[in-house]
Amino acid sequence: SPPGGARQGDMLDAIAGLERESWGGIMTIMFVAGSETTAVTTSWTLCHLARSPEVQERARREVVGFLEASGGAERALGPQEFSLSKLPYLEGCILEGLRLHPVADGPVNALKAMEP
C-alpha cells in the first residue's frame, strides 16, 4: 500500500470511477487500439509472406494439413480445437513479423528522435 493508506488504482478502478456515459468512449478507444495493433501485425506478416513465395507456400501447406487433419476446411473450428501452437511454422512467421516490425516501435522511435 502507498504511504497514508491510499490504494493505487488500476485501469478498471479508474473506469469504474467515471460517469457511466464515459465508459463507451473508453471502451471504443481500447477496442480500436487493439484492432489497430492486430491489423498492423497482420499486414506486415502478409507483406513478408508475399515477398517470400517459398515461405508462404510452406505456411500454406502447414495450415492446409492442419485443416485436413481437423476434418476439412468446410468445418468451422472452435477455439478449443485451434491453437497457434499446433501451427509452429505459421507461429514463427507471425513472431518474425513482430520482431521485424514491433507494434510499439513507432512510439519508441518517436521518443528516440526527441532525445538531444
Biopython code that builds the backbone (N, CA, C, O; Angstrom):
import numpy as np
from Bio.PDB.StructureBuilder import StructureBuilder

atoms = [
    (1, "SER", "N", (0.831, -1.194, 0.000)),
    (1, "SER", "CA", (0.000, 0.000, 0.000)),
    (1, "SER", "C", (0.870, 1.250, 0.000)),
    (1, "SER", "O", (1.899, 1.272, 0.676)),
    (2, "PRO", "N", (0.491, 2.286, -0.736)),
    (2, "PRO", "CA", (1.240, 3.533, -0.727)),
    (2, "PRO", "C", (1.144, 4.208, 0.629)),
    (2, "PRO", "O", (0.263, 3.876, 1.421)),
    (3, "PRO", "N", (2.046, 5.162, 0.914)),
    (3, "PRO", "CA", (2.005, 5.872, 2.186)),
    (3, "PRO", "C", (0.643, 6.521, 2.408)),
    (3, "PRO", "O", (-0.015, 6.960, 1.464)),
    (4, "GLY", "N", (0.234, 6.572, 3.669)),
    (4, "GLY", "CA", (-1.042, 7.191, 4.002)),
    (4, "GLY", "C", (-2.226, 6.258, 3.826)),
    (4, "GLY", "O", (-3.368, 6.653, 4.061)),
    (5, "GLY", "N", (-1.966, 5.019, 3.413)),
    (5, "GLY", "CA", (-3.037, 4.041, 3.282)),
    (5, "GLY", "C", (-3.848, 4.175, 1.993)),
    (5, "GLY", "O", (-4.787, 3.408, 1.781)),
    (6, "ALA", "N", (-3.504, 5.137, 1.127)),
    (6, "ALA", "CA", (-4.236, 5.292, -0.132)),
    (6, "ALA", "C", (-3.875, 4.133, -1.053)),
    (6, "ALA", "O", (-2.714, 3.734, -1.135)),
    (7, "ARG", "N", (-4.851, 3.610, -1.728)),
    (7, "ARG", "CA", (-4.638, 2.480, -2.635)),
    (7, "ARG", "C", (-4.415, 2.990, -4.044)),
    (7, "ARG", "O", (-5.179, 3.813, -4.549)),
    (8, "GLN", "N", (-3.355, 2.492, -4.676)),
    (8, "GLN", "CA", (-3.079, 2.842, -6.075)),
    (8, "GLN", "C", (-4.059, 2.060, -6.943)),
    (8, "GLN", "O", (-4.034, 0.830, -6.926)),
    (9, "GLY", "N", (-4.905, 2.722, -7.687)),
    (9, "GLY", "CA", (-5.894, 2.037, -8.501)),
    (9, "GLY", "C", (-5.329, 1.604, -9.836)),
    (9, "GLY", "O", (-4.330, 2.145, -10.311)),
    (10, "ASP", "N", (-5.984, 0.615, -10.436)),
    (10, "ASP", "CA", (-5.602, 0.197, -11.774)),
    (10, "ASP", "C", (-6.584, 0.798, -12.775)),
    (10, "ASP", "O", (-7.423, 1.623, -12.412)),
    (11, "MET", "N", (-6.478, 0.387, -14.015)),
    (11, "MET", "CA", (-7.319, 0.968, -15.060)),
    (11, "MET", "C", (-8.806, 0.708, -14.803)),
    (11, "MET", "O", (-9.642, 1.581, -15.032)),
    (12, "LEU", "N", (-9.128, -0.500, -14.324)),
    (12, "LEU", "CA", (-10.532, -0.805, -14.051)),
    (12, "LEU", "C", (-11.091, 0.083, -12.942)),
    (12, "LEU", "O", (-12.243, 0.512, -13.010)),
    (13, "ASP", "N", (-10.272, 0.361, -11.917)),
    (13, "ASP", "CA", (-10.714, 1.275, -10.862)),
    (13, "ASP", "C", (-10.976, 2.665, -11.436)),
    (13, "ASP", "O", (-11.948, 3.329, -11.077)),
    (14, "ALA", "N", (-10.086, 3.091, -12.337)),
    (14, "ALA", "CA", (-10.251, 4.411, -12.943)),
    (14, "ALA", "C", (-11.536, 4.476, -13.772)),
    (14, "ALA", "O", (-12.272, 5.460, -13.700)),
    (15, "ILE", "N", (-11.805, 3.436, -14.554)),
    (15, "ILE", "CA", (-13.022, 3.406, -15.375)),
    (15, "ILE", "C", (-14.259, 3.359, -14.479)),
    (15, "ILE", "O", (-15.251, 4.041, -14.740)),
    (16, "ALA", "N", (-14.192, 2.550, -13.424)),
    (16, "ALA", "CA", (-15.339, 2.419, -12.516)),
    (16, "ALA", "C", (-15.660, 3.750, -11.835)),
    (16, "ALA", "O", (-16.810, 4.001, -11.476)),
    (17, "GLY", "N", (-14.656, 4.599, -11.657)),
    (17, "GLY", "CA", (-14.872, 5.888, -11.014)),
    (17, "GLY", "C", (-15.443, 6.943, -11.945)),
    (17, "GLY", "O", (-15.795, 8.034, -11.496)),
    (18, "LEU", "N", (-15.540, 6.642, -13.222)),
    (18, "LEU", "CA", (-16.076, 7.606, -14.186)),
    (18, "LEU", "C", (-17.596, 7.521, -14.256)),
    (18, "LEU", "O", (-18.216, 6.544, -13.836)),
    (19, "GLU", "N", (-18.155, 8.566, -14.795)),
    (19, "GLU", "CA", (-19.592, 8.540, -15.061)),
    (19, "GLU", "C", (-19.876, 7.463, -16.101)),
    (19, "GLU", "O", (-19.066, 7.231, -16.999)),
    (20, "ARG", "N", (-21.008, 6.819, -15.981)),
    (20, "ARG", "CA", (-21.367, 5.730, -16.877)),
    (20, "ARG", "C", (-21.329, 6.154, -18.350)),
    (20, "ARG", "O", (-21.018, 5.335, -19.215)),
    (21, "GLU", "N", (-21.636, 7.405, -18.644)),
    (21, "GLU", "CA", (-21.663, 7.881, -20.024)),
    (21, "GLU", "C", (-20.265, 7.868, -20.647)),
    (21, "GLU", "O", (-20.145, 7.811, -21.871)),
    (22, "SER", "N", (-19.221, 7.919, -19.845)),
    (22, "SER", "CA", (-17.850, 7.946, -20.351)),
    (22, "SER", "C", (-17.336, 6.557, -20.716)),
    (22, "SER", "O", (-16.370, 6.442, -21.471)),
    (23, "TRP", "N", (-17.947, 5.522, -20.207)),
    (23, "TRP", "CA", (-17.458, 4.170, -20.424)),
    (23, "TRP", "C", (-17.398, 3.804, -21.900)),
    (23, "TRP", "O", (-16.424, 3.204, -22.356)),
    (24, "GLY", "N", (-18.424, 4.159, -22.637)),
    (24, "GLY", "CA", (-18.495, 3.783, -24.056)),
    (24, "GLY", "C", (-17.311, 4.318, -24.836)),
    (24, "GLY", "O", (-16.729, 3.603, -25.651)),
    (25, "GLY", "N", (-16.950, 5.563, -24.597)),
    (25, "GLY", "CA", (-15.820, 6.158, -25.303)),
    (25, "GLY", "C", (-14.517, 5.468, -24.985)),
    (25, "GLY", "O", (-13.705, 5.218, -25.875)),
    (26, "ILE", "N", (-14.313, 5.160, -23.721)),
    (26, "ILE", "CA", (-13.076, 4.489, -23.310)),
    (26, "ILE", "C", (-13.011, 3.091, -23.903)),
    (26, "ILE", "O", (-11.966, 2.675, -24.404)),
    (27, "MET", "N", (-14.108, 2.371, -23.850)),
    (27, "MET", "CA", (-14.113, 1.020, -24.398)),
    (27, "MET", "C", (-13.898, 1.042, -25.917)),
    (27, "MET", "O", (-13.246, 0.152, -26.464)),
    (28, "THR", "N", (-14.440, 2.046, -26.588)),
    (28, "THR", "CA", (-14.230, 2.172, -28.028)),
    (28, "THR", "C", (-12.763, 2.398, -28.332)),
    (28, "THR", "O", (-12.214, 1.780, -29.244)),
    (29, "ILE", "N", (-12.123, 3.280, -27.576)),
    (29, "ILE", "CA", (-10.696, 3.553, -27.782)),
    (29, "ILE", "C", (-9.881, 2.278, -27.560)),
    (29, "ILE", "O", (-8.978, 1.974, -28.340)),
    (30, "MET", "N", (-10.195, 1.538, -26.503)),
    (30, "MET", "CA", (-9.454, 0.308, -26.230)),
    (30, "MET", "C", (-9.657, -0.717, -27.343)),
    (30, "MET", "O", (-8.712, -1.408, -27.724)),
    (31, "PHE", "N", (-10.872, -0.825, -27.867)),
    (31, "PHE", "CA", (-11.152, -1.771, -28.942)),
    (31, "PHE", "C", (-10.412, -1.375, -30.212)),
    (31, "PHE", "O", (-9.785, -2.215, -30.858)),
    (32, "VAL", "N", (-10.486, -0.096, -30.570)),
    (32, "VAL", "CA", (-9.833, 0.375, -31.791)),
    (32, "VAL", "C", (-8.322, 0.205, -31.680)),
    (32, "VAL", "O", (-7.677, -0.225, -32.636)),
    (33, "ALA", "N", (-7.750, 0.537, -30.525)),
    (33, "ALA", "CA", (-6.306, 0.390, -30.342)),
    (33, "ALA", "C", (-5.894, -1.071, -30.489)),
    (33, "ALA", "O", (-4.884, -1.371, -31.125)),
    (34, "GLY", "N", (-6.666, -1.973, -29.910)),
    (34, "GLY", "CA", (-6.361, -3.399, -30.031)),
    (34, "GLY", "C", (-6.513, -3.893, -31.455)),
    (34, "GLY", "O", (-5.712, -4.707, -31.915)),
    (35, "SER", "N", (-7.521, -3.418, -32.156)),
    (35, "SER", "CA", (-7.735, -3.805, -33.548)),
    (35, "SER", "C", (-6.620, -3.276, -34.432)),
    (35, "SER", "O", (-6.169, -3.963, -35.348)),
    (36, "GLU", "N", (-6.178, -2.068, -34.160)),
    (36, "GLU", "CA", (-5.124, -1.459, -34.974)),
    (36, "GLU", "C", (-3.829, -2.246, -34.857)),
    (36, "GLU", "O", (-3.164, -2.493, -35.863)),
    (37, "THR", "N", (-3.459, -2.645, -33.640)),
    (37, "THR", "CA", (-2.214, -3.396, -33.476)),
    (37, "THR", "C", (-2.299, -4.746, -34.180)),
    (37, "THR", "O", (-1.318, -5.202, -34.767)),
    (38, "THR", "N", (-3.454, -5.382, -34.127)),
    (38, "THR", "CA", (-3.643, -6.654, -34.822)),
    (38, "THR", "C", (-3.556, -6.449, -36.329)),
    (38, "THR", "O", (-2.940, -7.252, -37.029)),
    (39, "ALA", "N", (-4.162, -5.391, -36.830)),
    (39, "ALA", "CA", (-4.131, -5.103, -38.271)),
    (39, "ALA", "C", (-2.710, -4.824, -38.747)),
    (39, "ALA", "O", (-2.316, -5.284, -39.819)),
    (40, "VAL", "N", (-1.945, -4.081, -37.968)),
    (40, "VAL", "CA", (-0.567, -3.766, -38.354)),
    (40, "VAL", "C", (0.264, -5.042, -38.393)),
    (40, "VAL", "O", (0.998, -5.275, -39.354)),
    (41, "THR", "N", (0.156, -5.859, -37.369)),
    (41, "THR", "CA", (0.905, -7.120, -37.318)),
    (41, "THR", "C", (0.534, -8.018, -38.490)),
    (41, "THR", "O", (1.408, -8.576, -39.153)),
    (42, "THR", "N", (-0.757, -8.155, -38.744)),
    (42, "THR", "CA", (-1.228, -8.995, -39.843)),
    (42, "THR", "C", (-0.743, -8.458, -41.186)),
    (42, "THR", "O", (-0.299, -9.228, -42.038)),
    (43, "SER", "N", (-0.825, -7.157, -41.377)),
    (43, "SER", "CA", (-0.402, -6.553, -42.649)),
    (43, "SER", "C", (1.075, -6.793, -42.925)),
    (43, "SER", "O", (1.442, -7.185, -44.032)),
    (44, "TRP", "N", (1.927, -6.561, -41.925)),
    (44, "TRP", "CA", (3.360, -6.775, -42.132)),
    (44, "TRP", "C", (3.674, -8.241, -42.370)),
    (44, "TRP", "O", (4.498, -8.565, -43.225)),
    (45, "THR", "N", (3.029, -9.132, -41.625)),
    (45, "THR", "CA", (3.285, -10.556, -41.811)),
    (45, "THR", "C", (2.891, -10.989, -43.218)),
    (45, "THR", "O", (3.635, -11.718, -43.874)),
    (46, "LEU", "N", (1.727, -10.547, -43.684)),
    (46, "LEU", "CA", (1.286, -10.891, -45.040)),
    (46, "LEU", "C", (2.203, -10.283, -46.094)),
    (46, "LEU", "O", (2.463, -10.907, -47.123)),
    (47, "CYS", "N", (2.689, -9.086, -45.850)),
    (47, "CYS", "CA", (3.619, -8.440, -46.780)),
    (47, "CYS", "C", (4.891, -9.274, -46.921)),
    (47, "CYS", "O", (5.368, -9.500, -48.033)),
    (48, "HIS", "N", (5.432, -9.727, -45.803)),
    (48, "HIS", "CA", (6.647, -10.542, -45.855)),
    (48, "HIS", "C", (6.383, -11.898, -46.504)),
    (48, "HIS", "O", (7.228, -12.404, -47.244)),
    (49, "LEU", "N", (5.227, -12.485, -46.237)),
    (49, "LEU", "CA", (4.894, -13.752, -46.885)),
    (49, "LEU", "C", (4.759, -13.572, -48.400)),
    (49, "LEU", "O", (5.177, -14.441, -49.166)),
    (50, "ALA", "N", (4.181, -12.458, -48.831)),
    (50, "ALA", "CA", (4.022, -12.202, -50.261)),
    (50, "ALA", "C", (5.377, -12.033, -50.948)),
    (50, "ALA", "O", (5.523, -12.357, -52.126)),
    (51, "ARG", "N", (6.357, -11.530, -50.215)),
    (51, "ARG", "CA", (7.683, -11.314, -50.788)),
    (51, "ARG", "C", (8.544, -12.572, -50.752)),
    (51, "ARG", "O", (9.627, -12.599, -51.335)),
    (52, "SER", "N", (8.071, -13.605, -50.076)),
    (52, "SER", "CA", (8.825, -14.862, -49.948)),
    (52, "SER", "C", (7.912, -16.032, -50.302)),
    (52, "SER", "O", (7.362, -16.683, -49.414)),
    (53, "PRO", "N", (7.749, -16.301, -51.604)),
    (53, "PRO", "CA", (6.806, -17.346, -52.020)),
    (53, "PRO", "C", (7.081, -18.719, -51.405)),
    (53, "PRO", "O", (6.139, -19.457, -51.118)),
    (54, "GLU", "N", (8.346, -19.076, -51.196)),
    (54, "GLU", "CA", (8.652, -20.390, -50.628)),
    (54, "GLU", "C", (8.205, -20.465, -49.161)),
    (54, "GLU", "O", (7.733, -21.509, -48.710)),
    (55, "VAL", "N", (8.351, -19.379, -48.430)),
    (55, "VAL", "CA", (7.900, -19.324, -47.035)),
    (55, "VAL", "C", (6.376, -19.355, -46.998)),
    (55, "VAL", "O", (5.775, -20.061, -46.188)),
    (56, "GLN", "N", (5.762, -18.580, -47.890)),
    (56, "GLN", "CA", (4.301, -18.548, -47.967)),
    (56, "GLN", "C", (3.742, -19.935, -48.272)),
    (56, "GLN", "O", (2.752, -20.350, -47.669)),
    (57, "GLU", "N", (4.361, -20.644, -49.190)),
    (57, "GLU", "CA", (3.886, -21.977, -49.562)),
    (57, "GLU", "C", (4.028, -22.956, -48.403)),
    (57, "GLU", "O", (3.145, -23.782, -48.175)),
    (58, "ARG", "N", (5.131, -22.867, -47.673)),
    (58, "ARG", "CA", (5.316, -23.763, -46.525)),
    (58, "ARG", "C", (4.273, -23.493, -45.443)),
    (58, "ARG", "O", (3.733, -24.426, -44.849)),
    (59, "ALA", "N", (3.992, -22.219, -45.189)),
    (59, "ALA", "CA", (2.969, -21.862, -44.199)),
    (59, "ALA", "C", (1.591, -22.331, -44.667)),
    (59, "ALA", "O", (0.799, -22.833, -43.870)),
    (60, "ARG", "N", (1.310, -22.167, -45.953)),
    (60, "ARG", "CA", (0.027, -22.608, -46.506)),
    (60, "ARG", "C", (-0.131, -24.117, -46.375)),
    (60, "ARG", "O", (-1.195, -24.600, -45.988)),
    (61, "ARG", "N", (0.931, -24.868, -46.697)),
    (61, "ARG", "CA", (0.864, -26.333, -46.574)),
    (61, "ARG", "C", (0.613, -26.752, -45.126)),
    (61, "ARG", "O", (-0.125, -27.704, -44.872)),
    (62, "GLU", "N", (1.225, -26.044, -44.179)),
    (62, "GLU", "CA", (1.014, -26.374, -42.769)),
    (62, "GLU", "C", (-0.446, -26.148, -42.372)),
    (62, "GLU", "O", (-1.043, -26.979, -41.687)),
    (63, "VAL", "N", (-1.020, -25.016, -42.806)),
    (63, "VAL", "CA", (-2.414, -24.702, -42.472)),
    (63, "VAL", "C", (-3.363, -25.696, -43.139)),
    (63, "VAL", "O", (-4.299, -26.180, -42.502)),
    (64, "VAL", "N", (-3.130, -26.004, -44.413)),
    (64, "VAL", "CA", (-3.981, -26.960, -45.123)),
    (64, "VAL", "C", (-3.904, -28.336, -44.452)),
    (64, "VAL", "O", (-4.930, -28.992, -44.268)),
    (65, "GLY", "N", (-2.707, -28.769, -44.091)),
    (65, "GLY", "CA", (-2.548, -30.052, -43.402)),
    (65, "GLY", "C", (-3.285, -30.077, -42.072)),
    (65, "GLY", "O", (-3.914, -31.075, -41.722)),
    (66, "PHE", "N", (-3.206, -28.980, -41.336)),
    (66, "PHE", "CA", (-3.915, -28.882, -40.060)),
    (66, "PHE", "C", (-5.421, -28.964, -40.276)),
    (66, "PHE", "O", (-6.116, -29.678, -39.554)),
    (67, "LEU", "N", (-5.926, -28.233, -41.267)),
    (67, "LEU", "CA", (-7.367, -28.242, -41.539)),
    (67, "LEU", "C", (-7.834, -29.624, -41.976)),
    (67, "LEU", "O", (-8.884, -30.095, -41.540)),
    (68, "GLU", "N", (-7.059, -30.271, -42.833)),
    (68, "GLU", "CA", (-7.439, -31.615, -43.280)),
    (68, "GLU", "C", (-7.453, -32.598, -42.111)),
    (68, "GLU", "O", (-8.346, -33.440, -42.019)),
    (69, "ALA", "N", (-6.479, -32.497, -41.230)),
    (69, "ALA", "CA", (-6.416, -33.381, -40.068)),
    (69, "ALA", "C", (-7.546, -33.089, -39.079)),
    (69, "ALA", "O", (-7.914, -33.942, -38.271)),
    (70, "SER", "N", (-8.093, -31.865, -39.155)),
    (70, "SER", "CA", (-9.162, -31.463, -38.231)),
    (70, "SER", "C", (-10.555, -31.673, -38.804)),
    (70, "SER", "O", (-11.539, -31.280, -38.178)),
    (71, "GLY", "N", (-10.660, -32.277, -39.965)),
    (71, "GLY", "CA", (-11.980, -32.544, -40.535)),
    (71, "GLY", "C", (-12.297, -31.732, -41.766)),
    (71, "GLY", "O", (-13.437, -31.755, -42.230)),
    (72, "GLY", "N", (-11.349, -31.026, -42.308)),
    (72, "GLY", "CA", (-11.561, -30.294, -43.549)),
    (72, "GLY", "C", (-11.843, -28.825, -43.339)),
    (72, "GLY", "O", (-12.281, -28.401, -42.270)),
    (73, "ALA", "N", (-11.585, -28.058, -44.377)),
    (73, "ALA", "CA", (-11.758, -26.607, -44.320)),
    (73, "ALA", "C", (-13.226, -26.208, -44.245)),
    (73, "ALA", "O", (-13.539, -25.086, -43.845)),
    (74, "GLU", "N", (-14.141, -27.120, -44.629)),
    (74, "GLU", "CA", (-15.569, -26.781, -44.620)),
    (74, "GLU", "C", (-16.106, -26.669, -43.200)),
    (74, "GLU", "O", (-17.080, -25.957, -42.955)),
    (75, "ARG", "N", (-15.474, -27.371, -42.263)),
    (75, "ARG", "CA", (-15.957, -27.411, -40.891)),
    (75, "ARG", "C", (-15.306, -26.279, -40.096)),
    (75, "ARG", "O", (-14.085, -26.124, -40.101)),
    (76, "ALA", "N", (-16.129, -25.502, -39.421)),
    (76, "ALA", "CA", (-15.610, -24.422, -38.586)),
    (76, "ALA", "C", (-14.981, -25.007, -37.330)),
    (76, "ALA", "O", (-15.553, -25.880, -36.679)),
    (77, "LEU", "N", (-13.799, -24.513, -37.006)),
    (77, "LEU", "CA", (-13.110, -24.985, -35.807)),
    (77, "LEU", "C", (-13.471, -24.101, -34.627)),
    (77, "LEU", "O", (-13.528, -22.877, -34.745)),
    (78, "GLY", "N", (-13.710, -24.730, -33.499)),
    (78, "GLY", "CA", (-13.963, -23.977, -32.275)),
    (78, "GLY", "C", (-12.646, -23.564, -31.633)),
    (78, "GLY", "O", (-11.589, -24.089, -31.984)),
    (79, "PRO", "N", (-12.707, -22.630, -30.699)),
    (79, "PRO", "CA", (-11.478, -22.158, -30.059)),
    (79, "PRO", "C", (-10.726, -23.256, -29.315)),
    (79, "PRO", "O", (-9.510, -23.161, -29.144)),
    (80, "GLN", "N", (-11.427, -24.293, -28.872)),
    (80, "GLN", "CA", (-10.758, -25.389, -28.178)),
    (80, "GLN", "C", (-9.914, -26.220, -29.142)),
    (80, "GLN", "O", (-8.923, -26.828, -28.736)),
    (81, "GLU", "N", (-10.303, -26.246, -30.415)),
    (81, "GLU", "CA", (-9.601, -27.057, -31.413)),
    (81, "GLU", "C", (-8.438, -26.313, -32.047)),
    (81, "GLU", "O", (-7.484, -26.932, -32.519)),
    (82, "PHE", "N", (-8.513, -25.002, -32.061)),
    (82, "PHE", "CA", (-7.481, -24.221, -32.748)),
    (82, "PHE", "C", (-6.489, -23.667, -31.741)),
    (82, "PHE", "O", (-6.870, -23.112, -30.710)),
    (83, "SER", "N", (-5.245, -23.823, -32.047)),
    (83, "SER", "CA", (-4.183, -23.231, -31.237)),
    (83, "SER", "C", (-3.013, -22.977, -32.164)),
    (83, "SER", "O", (-2.618, -23.849, -32.937)),
    (84, "LEU", "N", (-2.468, -21.789, -32.082)),
    (84, "LEU", "CA", (-1.334, -21.449, -32.934)),
    (84, "LEU", "C", (-0.154, -22.371, -32.663)),
    (84, "LEU", "O", (0.693, -22.571, -33.534)),
    (85, "SER", "N", (-0.093, -22.932, -31.463)),
    (85, "SER", "CA", (0.999, -23.857, -31.144)),
    (85, "SER", "C", (0.935, -25.125, -32.001)),
    (85, "SER", "O", (1.929, -25.842, -32.122)),
    (86, "LYS", "N", (-0.227, -25.404, -32.594)),
    (86, "LYS", "CA", (-0.358, -26.549, -33.494)),
    (86, "LYS", "C", (0.136, -26.212, -34.899)),
    (86, "LYS", "O", (0.209, -27.083, -35.765)),
    (87, "LEU", "N", (0.475, -24.946, -35.117)),
    (87, "LEU", "CA", (0.988, -24.473, -36.404)),
    (87, "LEU", "C", (2.322, -23.757, -36.158)),
    (87, "LEU", "O", (2.398, -22.533, -36.274)),
    (88, "PRO", "N", (3.369, -24.513, -35.820)),
    (88, "PRO", "CA", (4.623, -23.871, -35.407)),
    (88, "PRO", "C", (5.285, -23.014, -36.479)),
    (88, "PRO", "O", (5.883, -21.985, -36.162)),
    (89, "TYR", "N", (5.189, -23.419, -37.736)),
    (89, "TYR", "CA", (5.820, -22.605, -38.786)),
    (89, "TYR", "C", (5.083, -21.283, -38.963)),
    (89, "TYR", "O", (5.711, -20.232, -39.083)),
    (90, "LEU", "N", (3.751, -21.332, -38.980)),
    (90, "LEU", "CA", (2.964, -20.107, -39.087)),
    (90, "LEU", "C", (3.206, -19.213, -37.875)),
    (90, "LEU", "O", (3.333, -17.996, -38.009)),
    (91, "GLU", "N", (3.269, -19.818, -36.701)),
    (91, "GLU", "CA", (3.558, -19.042, -35.491)),
    (91, "GLU", "C", (4.919, -18.358, -35.620)),
    (91, "GLU", "O", (5.072, -17.199, -35.234)),
    (92, "GLY", "N", (5.900, -19.069, -36.159)),
    (92, "GLY", "CA", (7.212, -18.478, -36.378)),
    (92, "GLY", "C", (7.162, -17.308, -37.346)),
    (92, "GLY", "O", (7.855, -16.309, -37.153)),
    (93, "CYS", "N", (6.347, -17.427, -38.384)),
    (93, "CYS", "CA", (6.188, -16.329, -39.348)),
    (93, "CYS", "C", (5.619, -15.088, -38.663)),
    (93, "CYS", "O", (6.089, -13.973, -38.890)),
    (94, "ILE", "N", (4.620, -15.290, -37.837)),
    (94, "ILE", "CA", (3.996, -14.169, -37.123)),
    (94, "ILE", "C", (4.988, -13.541, -36.149)),
    (94, "ILE", "O", (5.095, -12.317, -36.071)),
    (95, "LEU", "N", (5.708, -14.375, -35.410)),
    (95, "LEU", "CA", (6.693, -13.853, -34.456)),
    (95, "LEU", "C", (7.815, -13.104, -35.171)),
    (95, "LEU", "O", (8.315, -12.099, -34.663)),
    (96, "GLU", "N", (8.209, -13.587, -36.339)),
    (96, "GLU", "CA", (9.238, -12.879, -37.106)),
    (96, "GLU", "C", (8.710, -11.528, -37.594)),
    (96, "GLU", "O", (9.440, -10.537, -37.595)),
    (97, "GLY", "N", (7.444, -11.492, -38.005)),
    (97, "GLY", "CA", (6.837, -10.210, -38.377)),
    (97, "GLY", "C", (6.829, -9.233, -37.208)),
    (97, "GLY", "O", (7.089, -8.044, -37.388)),
    (98, "LEU", "N", (6.533, -9.734, -36.012)),
    (98, "LEU", "CA", (6.552, -8.883, -34.812)),
    (98, "LEU", "C", (7.968, -8.431, -34.477)),
    (98, "LEU", "O", (8.175, -7.308, -34.017)),
    (99, "ARG", "N", (8.941, -9.309, -34.711)),
    (99, "ARG", "CA", (10.326, -8.943, -34.433)),
    (99, "ARG", "C", (10.799, -7.842, -35.386)),
    (99, "ARG", "O", (11.446, -6.879, -34.976)),
    (100, "LEU", "N", (10.461, -8.008, -36.656)),
    (100, "LEU", "CA", (10.890, -7.028, -37.656)),
    (100, "LEU", "C", (10.145, -5.710, -37.544)),
    (100, "LEU", "O", (10.710, -4.650, -37.812)),
    (101, "HIS", "N", (8.880, -5.769, -37.151)),
    (101, "HIS", "CA", (8.025, -4.570, -37.082)),
    (101, "HIS", "C", (7.232, -4.579, -35.785)),
    (101, "HIS", "O", (6.022, -4.801, -35.809)),
    (102, "PRO", "N", (7.896, -4.340, -34.640)),
    (102, "PRO", "CA", (7.161, -4.345, -33.371)),
    (102, "PRO", "C", (6.085, -3.264, -33.361)),
    (102, "PRO", "O", (6.298, -2.153, -33.847)),
    (103, "VAL", "N", (4.945, -3.601, -32.809)),
    (103, "VAL", "CA", (3.814, -2.671, -32.790)),
    (103, "VAL", "C", (4.175, -1.402, -32.031)),
    (103, "VAL", "O", (3.745, -0.311, -32.407)),
    (104, "ALA", "N", (4.956, -1.532, -30.972)),
    (104, "ALA", "CA", (5.322, -0.378, -30.150)),
    (104, "ALA", "C", (6.515, 0.384, -30.720)),
    (104, "ALA", "O", (6.996, 1.330, -30.096)),
    (105, "ASP", "N", (6.995, -0.011, -31.885)),
    (105, "ASP", "CA", (8.170, 0.607, -32.482)),
    (105, "ASP", "C", (7.967, 2.085, -32.778)),
    (105, "ASP", "O", (8.886, 2.883, -32.594)),
    (106, "GLY", "N", (6.776, 2.462, -33.233)),
    (106, "GLY", "CA", (6.505, 3.859, -33.579)),
    (106, "GLY", "C", (6.745, 4.806, -32.417)),
    (106, "GLY", "O", (7.525, 5.747, -32.560)),
    (107, "PRO", "N", (6.102, 4.595, -31.265)),
    (107, "PRO", "CA", (6.329, 5.480, -30.126)),
    (107, "PRO", "C", (7.772, 5.477, -29.640)),
    (107, "PRO", "O", (8.295, 6.517, -29.240)),
    (108, "VAL", "N", (8.421, 4.308, -29.670)),
    (108, "VAL", "CA", (9.810, 4.235, -29.216)),
    (108, "VAL", "C", (10.703, 5.066, -30.123)),
    (108, "VAL", "O", (11.542, 5.827, -29.641)),
    (109, "ASN", "N", (10.530, 4.926, -31.433)),
    (109, "ASN", "CA", (11.340, 5.711, -32.373)),
    (109, "ASN", "C", (11.043, 7.197, -32.245)),
    (109, "ASN", "O", (11.947, 8.018, -32.401)),
    (110, "ALA", "N", (9.799, 7.560, -31.964)),
    (110, "ALA", "CA", (9.449, 8.962, -31.798)),
    (110, "ALA", "C", (10.150, 9.531, -30.578)),
    (110, "ALA", "O", (10.642, 10.659, -30.621)),
    (111, "LEU", "N", (10.206, 8.768, -29.483)),
    (111, "LEU", "CA", (10.899, 9.219, -28.287)),
    (111, "LEU", "C", (12.402, 9.348, -28.534)),
    (111, "LEU", "O", (13.031, 10.299, -28.069)),
    (112, "LYS", "N", (12.977, 8.390, -29.266)),
    (112, "LYS", "CA", (14.404, 8.461, -29.567)),
    (112, "LYS", "C", (14.717, 9.694, -30.412)),
    (112, "LYS", "O", (15.754, 10.331, -30.225)),
    (113, "ALA", "N", (13.830, 10.029, -31.334)),
    (113, "ALA", "CA", (14.040, 11.188, -32.192)),
    (113, "ALA", "C", (14.015, 12.493, -31.400)),
    (113, "ALA", "O", (14.602, 13.492, -31.818)),
    (114, "MET", "N", (13.332, 12.480, -30.250)),
    (114, "MET", "CA", (13.225, 13.692, -29.431)),
    (114, "MET", "C", (14.430, 13.878, -28.513)),
    (114, "MET", "O", (14.610, 14.949, -27.933)),
    (115, "GLU", "N", (15.261, 12.832, -28.377)),
    (115, "GLU", "CA", (16.430, 12.936, -27.498)),
    (115, "GLU", "C", (17.439, 13.916, -28.089)),
    (115, "GLU", "O", (17.578, 14.008, -29.309)),
    (116, "PRO", "N", (18.149, 14.654, -27.216)),
    (116, "PRO", "CA", (19.146, 15.624, -27.726)),
    (116, "PRO", "C", (20.336, 14.943, -28.336)),
    (116, "PRO", "O", (21.256, 15.611, -28.807)),
]
sb = StructureBuilder()
sb.init_structure("model")
sb.init_model(0)
sb.init_chain("A")
sb.init_seg("    ")
for serial, (resi, resn, name, xyz) in enumerate(atoms, 1):
    if name == "N":
        sb.init_residue(resn, " ", resi, " ")
    sb.init_atom(name, np.array(xyz, "f"), 0.0, 1.0, " ", f" {name:<3s}", serial, name[0])
structure = sb.get_structure()
